[in-house]
Every structure is written in C-alpha cells, then in structure tokens.
Amino acid sequence: MSITITFVDQSGKPVAASAVPGDNLLRVGQAAGLPLEGTCEGQMACSTCHVIVAPEWFDRLPPAAEEEEDMLDFAAGARRTSRLSCQIELSPEMDGLTVTIPSASADARRM
C-alpha cells in the first residue's frame, strides 16, 4: 500500500511524496529533496526536522511525547501544530497528510 504525503516547501510549492506504512516522515521528506536536516538522526536532540502539520491532520496524529514538545521549544517558527518529522511513523490512516516546511528551515548538508 502506498501513502501519499504532501510537503509544502518554503516557497509554498506542494511536493508530493510516496511512502509505505512504517516509513518515517523525516526520511520521506529527505528522499523528496526537502531541506529537513535531521542532524540527530531521530534521537530528539535537535529540531532540524521541524514541520508544521496541517490543522486538519494535527489531532489525527499520535500525540507528541513530552521530549518532543521540549525540543519544539527550540524550533524556529514553531506553532501549535508543529511536530518533529523524525517522530512521525507513517500509517495507512495518514494517506493524504500535508505538512509545511517552515521558512526558517535550512539543511546544512546542502550548504
């Protein structure tokens, strides 16, 4: 089964990406060429994979752990619907999920 995720890049352009259940949102975004650095490789020690979840999807995702909430305090441009993409494991119910890459995002791997 394929899951379609729509990332909205910093310029507002939608970028569709395909995933399978069990994929990690960070890795899917990176594979799609988006500036999601993920410096800590999913260990919740940074906020370089910060995304803003579309409001209609936010409450449908599993809730963030306290550690994730703490790291989001350091994320540039964090909002109520912010999440760390490394902490979102995709499931079939997430088909159609839309997330936005914050305008302050930068991927040091590309600089």
Backbone hydrogen bonds, N-H to C=O, Kabsch-Sander energy under -0.5 kcal/mol:
donor,donor_aa,acceptor,acceptor_aa,energy
3,I,19,A,-3.2
5,I,3,I,-0.5
5,I,17,A,-2.9
6,T,97,L,-3.0
7,F,5,I,-0.6
7,F,15,V,-2.8
8,V,99,V,-2.5
9,D,7,F,-0.6
9,D,13,K,-2.7
12,G,9,D,-2.2
15,V,7,F,-3.5
17,A,5,I,-2.7
19,A,3,I,-2.4
22,G,90,L,-3.2
23,D,20,V,-2.4
25,L,88,I,-2.6
26,L,85,S,-1.1
28,V,24,N,-2.1
29,G,25,L,-2.4
30,Q,26,L,-2.5
31,A,27,R,-2.4
32,A,28,V,-1.3
33,G,30,Q,-1.9
34,L,29,G,-2.3
36,L,34,L,-2.4
37,E,35,P,-0.8
37,E,48,T,-1.2
41,E,38,G,-2.1
43,Q,40,C,-0.6
50,H,47,S,-1.3
51,V,83,R,-2.7
52,I,100,T,-2.7
53,V,51,V,-0.6
53,V,81,T,-2.5
54,A,98,T,-2.6
57,W,54,A,-2.4
58,F,54,A,-1.5
59,D,55,P,-0.7
60,R,57,W,-1.5
61,L,57,W,-0.7
61,L,58,F,-1.2
69,E,65,A,-2.3
70,D,66,E,-2.3
71,M,67,E,-1.9
72,L,68,E,-2.2
73,D,69,E,-0.7
73,D,70,D,-0.8
74,F,71,M,-1.8
75,A,72,L,-1.0
78,A,75,A,-1.4
82,S,79,R,-1.7
83,R,51,V,-2.4
85,S,49,C,-2.1
85,S,83,R,-0.6
87,Q,84,L,-2.0
88,I,85,S,-1.4
89,E,87,Q,-0.8
90,L,23,D,-3.2
90,L,88,I,-0.5
94,M,91,S,-2.4
95,D,92,P,-1.6
96,G,4,T,-3.0
97,L,94,M,-2.4
99,V,6,T,-2.4
100,T,52,I,-3.0
101,I,8,V,-3.0
105,S,102,P,-1.9
108,A,106,A,-0.7
110,R,107,D,-2.2
111,M,108,A,-1.0
